[in-house]
């Protein structure tokens, strides 16, 4: 593995290195499998868009803590670890069984091993995969094996249910005060508040409209929420796990992206990509026997 920390004063009059995007492109040409992270104090949308178009893997804002750097390093290394044949696992460990799931393939064993690994850190997780690949089951396993499994609830929300409605999302996620709007006859506790100390799972995150994405982004940045109709914000303690379609990053590209690049990098501290069953057919028989 090669890890380079480059502190380079990018000059505005140097067209090639003015914003880092050119440098990313050059690095990716050397080896497209390298994981490239930008660490910057530039929070402009213009800079974000250039980095996304250059195919950067992570964006971290200064100041960056040592813990955050370590989490991203571990995640980057995990992506490129060679698949370990099941027969060579230490003491013949069945990682799928350890997380309460079924799968004998090298692919799923490594997924299960990563579940245990990511359970040890408290970073937000983005799970990408087709429908039916078990994204919610993986999210539950991460929560169950983490410290939050004993401290709080696992609360799941399907973002497709909001159909891009930002107001509906706001009420569901953040709650509302009694009388906040017509029909609000009682105080409602939102998802983030209900999951205090635990984990919030947002499925089909790509289904959110831009307004809803912006409201979610603010809550993630501040780790504070305000019920609809309330005057004060209050802090909430939660871990966020999101699930979306495999090409979520591609939705961040272009002048009018379908998915906010800033939100993408906020939710993708640790990434997991789940392969469809057709790519590891050796798991079909164990699943068939189980069911």
C-alpha positions as CSV (number, residue, x, y, z in Angstrom):
1,X,0.0,0.0,0.0
2,X,1.1,3.5,-0.7
3,X,-0.1,6.3,1.5
4,X,1.0,9.9,0.7
5,X,0.2,12.9,2.8
6,X,0.8,15.9,0.6
7,X,0.7,19.4,2.1
8,X,1.0,21.5,-1.1
9,X,0.3,25.2,-1.4
10,X,-1.9,25.3,-4.5
11,X,-1.4,28.6,-6.3
12,X,-4.4,30.2,-8.0
13,X,-2.2,31.2,-11.0
14,X,-1.1,27.6,-11.5
15,X,-3.8,26.2,-13.8
16,X,-2.7,22.6,-13.4
17,X,-2.7,22.5,-9.6
18,X,-5.2,25.3,-8.8
19,X,-7.8,23.1,-7.1
20,X,-6.4,19.6,-6.8
21,X,-8.7,18.1,-9.4
22,X,-5.8,17.9,-11.9
23,X,-3.6,16.2,-9.4
24,X,-6.4,13.6,-8.6
25,X,-6.6,12.8,-12.3
26,X,-2.9,12.3,-12.6
27,X,-2.9,10.0,-9.6
28,X,-5.8,7.9,-10.9
29,X,-4.0,7.5,-14.2
30,X,-1.1,5.9,-12.4
31,X,-3.4,3.4,-10.7
32,X,-7.2,3.6,-10.9
33,X,-7.5,1.3,-7.9
34,X,-5.8,3.8,-5.6
35,X,-8.1,5.4,-3.0
36,X,-7.7,9.2,-3.2
37,X,-8.9,11.5,-0.4
38,X,-9.0,15.3,-0.5
39,X,-8.4,17.1,2.8
40,X,-9.4,20.7,2.4
41,X,-10.7,23.9,4.0
42,X,-12.6,24.8,0.8
43,X,-16.3,24.1,1.5
44,X,-17.6,25.6,-1.8
45,X,-19.9,23.6,-4.0
46,X,-17.7,24.5,-7.0
47,X,-14.7,22.8,-5.4
48,X,-16.9,19.8,-4.5
49,X,-18.1,19.4,-8.0
50,X,-14.6,19.5,-9.5
51,X,-13.4,16.8,-7.0
52,X,-16.4,14.6,-7.8
53,X,-15.9,14.9,-11.5
54,X,-12.2,14.0,-11.0
55,X,-13.5,10.7,-9.2
56,X,-12.1,11.4,-5.8
57,X,-13.0,8.7,-3.2
58,X,-13.3,10.8,0.0
59,X,-13.5,14.4,0.9
60,X,-12.5,15.5,4.5
61,X,-12.8,19.0,5.8
62,X,-10.1,20.6,8.0
63,X,-9.6,20.3,10.9
64,X,-9.5,16.5,10.7
65,X,-9.1,14.4,13.8
66,X,-6.6,11.5,14.1
67,X,-9.5,9.1,14.7
68,X,-11.2,10.2,11.5
69,X,-8.0,9.8,9.5
70,X,-7.5,6.2,10.9
71,X,-11.0,5.2,10.1
72,X,-10.6,6.3,6.5
73,X,-7.3,4.5,6.2
74,X,-8.8,1.3,7.5
75,X,-11.7,1.6,5.1
76,X,-9.4,2.3,2.1
77,X,-7.2,-0.8,3.0
78,X,-10.3,-3.0,3.5
79,X,-11.5,-2.2,-0.1
80,X,-8.3,-3.5,-1.6
81,X,-7.5,-6.5,0.6
82,X,-7.2,-9.7,-1.3
83,X,-10.1,-12.1,-0.8
84,X,-9.0,-14.6,1.7
85,X,-10.0,-18.2,0.8
86,X,-12.4,-19.6,3.4
87,X,-10.2,-22.6,4.1
88,X,-7.4,-20.3,5.3
89,X,-9.5,-18.4,7.9
90,X,-7.9,-18.4,11.3
91,X,-9.3,-21.3,13.3
92,X,-11.7,-22.0,10.5
93,X,-13.9,-19.0,11.5
94,X,-17.2,-18.7,9.8
95,X,-17.7,-14.9,9.8
96,X,-21.2,-15.2,8.3
97,X,-22.2,-17.3,11.2
98,X,-20.7,-14.9,13.7
99,X,-22.9,-12.1,12.4
100,X,-26.0,-14.3,12.3
101,X,-26.2,-14.7,8.5
102,X,-25.6,-17.4,5.9
103,X,-23.0,-17.5,3.2
104,X,-20.0,-19.7,2.4
105,X,-18.5,-17.8,-0.5
106,X,-15.3,-15.9,-0.2
107,X,-17.2,-12.8,-1.2
108,X,-19.8,-13.0,1.6
109,X,-17.2,-14.2,4.2
110,X,-15.3,-11.0,3.5
111,X,-18.4,-8.9,3.8
112,X,-19.2,-10.5,7.1
113,X,-15.6,-9.9,8.3
114,X,-16.0,-6.2,7.4
115,X,-19.2,-6.0,9.4
116,X,-17.3,-7.0,12.5
117,X,-14.5,-4.6,11.6
118,X,-16.8,-1.6,11.0
119,X,-18.7,-2.4,14.2
120,X,-15.6,-1.5,16.2
121,X,-15.6,2.1,14.9
122,X,-18.4,4.7,15.2
123,X,-18.3,6.2,11.7
124,X,-21.3,6.5,9.4
125,X,-21.6,3.8,6.8
126,X,-22.8,3.8,3.3
127,X,-24.0,0.4,1.9
128,X,-24.4,0.1,-1.9
129,X,-26.0,-2.7,-3.7
130,X,-28.9,-3.8,-5.9
131,X,-32.4,-4.6,-4.4
132,X,-32.4,-7.9,-2.6
133,X,-28.7,-8.0,-1.6
134,X,-29.4,-7.7,2.1
135,X,-28.5,-4.1,2.8
136,X,-30.8,-3.8,5.8
137,X,-29.6,-7.1,7.3
138,X,-26.0,-6.0,7.0
139,X,-26.9,-2.6,8.7
140,X,-28.7,-4.5,11.5
141,X,-25.6,-6.7,12.0
142,X,-23.3,-3.7,12.2
143,X,-25.6,-2.1,14.9
144,X,-26.0,-5.3,16.8
145,X,-22.2,-6.0,17.1
146,X,-21.3,-2.3,17.9
147,X,-21.4,-0.7,21.3
148,X,-24.6,1.1,20.2
149,X,-26.4,-2.3,20.1
150,X,-26.6,-2.1,23.9
151,X,-27.1,1.6,24.2
152,X,-29.9,2.4,21.7
153,X,-32.4,1.3,19.1
154,X,-32.0,0.5,15.4
155,X,-34.6,2.6,13.6
156,X,-35.1,2.0,9.9
157,X,-36.7,4.4,7.4
158,X,-37.4,3.8,3.7
159,X,-36.7,7.1,1.9
160,X,-38.8,6.0,-1.1
161,X,-41.9,6.5,1.1
162,X,-41.3,10.3,1.1
163,X,-41.3,10.6,-2.7
164,X,-39.0,13.6,-2.5
165,X,-41.3,15.5,-0.1
166,X,-39.0,17.5,2.1
167,X,-41.7,18.5,4.6
168,X,-42.9,14.9,5.0
169,X,-39.2,13.9,5.6
170,X,-38.7,16.6,8.1
171,X,-41.7,15.6,10.2
172,X,-40.7,11.9,10.1
173,X,-37.0,12.3,10.9
174,X,-37.1,15.3,13.3
175,X,-40.6,15.1,14.7
176,X,-43.0,17.9,15.3
177,X,-44.6,19.9,18.1
178,X,-48.3,19.7,18.8
179,X,-50.1,22.2,16.6
180,X,-47.1,22.7,14.3
181,X,-49.4,22.3,11.3
182,X,-52.9,21.2,10.4
183,X,-53.4,17.6,11.7
184,X,-50.6,17.8,14.2
185,X,-52.8,17.0,17.2
186,X,-50.0,15.5,19.4
187,X,-46.3,15.8,19.8
188,X,-44.4,13.4,17.6
189,X,-40.9,12.1,18.3
190,X,-38.8,11.9,15.2
191,X,-36.6,9.0,14.0
192,X,-33.3,10.6,15.1
193,X,-34.7,11.3,18.6
194,X,-36.1,7.8,18.9
195,X,-32.7,6.3,17.9
196,X,-30.7,8.4,20.4
197,X,-27.7,6.4,21.4
198,X,-28.4,3.9,18.6
199,X,-28.4,3.7,14.9
200,X,-30.6,5.3,12.2
201,X,-30.8,3.3,8.9
202,X,-32.0,5.3,5.8
203,X,-32.8,2.9,3.0
204,X,-32.9,4.0,-0.6
205,X,-31.2,7.3,0.2
206,X,-31.0,8.1,-3.6
207,X,-34.8,8.5,-3.6
208,X,-34.7,11.7,-1.6
209,X,-35.4,15.0,-3.4
210,X,-32.8,17.8,-3.3
211,X,-34.7,19.8,-0.6
212,X,-35.0,16.8,1.6
213,X,-31.3,16.1,1.0
214,X,-30.4,19.6,2.1
215,X,-32.3,19.2,5.4
216,X,-30.7,15.9,6.1
217,X,-27.3,17.4,5.4
218,X,-27.7,20.1,8.0
219,X,-28.7,17.6,10.6
220,X,-25.6,15.5,9.9
221,X,-23.3,18.5,10.0
222,X,-24.6,19.8,13.3
223,X,-25.6,16.5,14.9
224,X,-28.6,18.6,16.1
225,X,-32.2,18.6,15.2
226,X,-35.3,20.8,15.6
227,X,-38.8,19.5,15.7
228,X,-41.2,21.1,13.2
229,X,-42.8,24.0,15.0
230,X,-40.2,24.2,17.7
231,X,-37.8,27.2,18.4
232,X,-34.8,25.4,19.8
233,X,-32.4,22.8,18.5
234,X,-31.1,19.9,20.6
235,X,-28.3,17.5,20.2
236,X,-28.9,13.9,19.3
237,X,-26.4,11.0,19.5
238,X,-26.8,8.5,16.6
239,X,-24.8,6.5,14.1
240,X,-26.1,6.8,10.5
241,X,-26.1,3.9,8.1
242,X,-27.4,4.6,4.6
243,X,-28.2,2.3,1.7
244,X,-28.5,3.2,-1.9
245,X,-28.1,1.9,-5.5
246,X,-24.6,1.1,-6.7
247,X,-24.3,4.2,-8.9
248,X,-25.0,6.7,-6.2
249,X,-21.7,8.5,-6.8
250,X,-22.5,9.0,-10.5
251,X,-25.6,10.9,-9.4
252,X,-23.3,13.5,-7.8
253,X,-21.8,14.6,-11.1
254,X,-22.8,17.4,-13.5
255,X,-23.8,21.0,-12.9
256,X,-27.2,20.0,-11.5
257,X,-26.5,16.7,-9.7
258,X,-29.4,14.5,-8.7
259,X,-27.6,13.8,-5.4
260,X,-25.8,16.5,-3.4
261,X,-22.0,15.8,-3.4
262,X,-21.6,17.3,0.1
263,X,-24.2,14.8,1.4
264,X,-22.6,11.9,-0.4
265,X,-19.2,12.5,1.3
266,X,-20.9,13.0,4.7
267,X,-22.6,9.7,4.6
268,X,-19.8,7.7,3.1
269,X,-17.2,7.7,5.9
270,X,-17.1,3.9,5.4
271,X,-18.3,2.2,2.2
272,X,-19.6,-1.3,1.7
273,X,-20.5,-2.8,-1.7
274,X,-22.8,-5.8,-1.7
275,X,-22.6,-8.1,-4.7
276,X,-25.8,-9.7,-6.0
277,X,-26.3,-13.4,-5.4
278,X,-25.7,-14.2,-9.1
279,X,-22.1,-13.2,-8.6
280,X,-21.6,-15.7,-5.7
281,X,-23.9,-18.6,-6.6
282,X,-22.1,-20.9,-4.2
283,X,-24.3,-19.3,-1.5
284,X,-27.5,-20.4,-3.2
285,X,-27.5,-23.9,-1.7
286,X,-26.8,-22.9,1.9
287,X,-29.6,-20.3,1.7
288,X,-31.9,-22.9,0.1
289,X,-31.2,-25.4,2.9
290,X,-31.8,-22.7,5.5
291,X,-35.2,-21.6,4.2
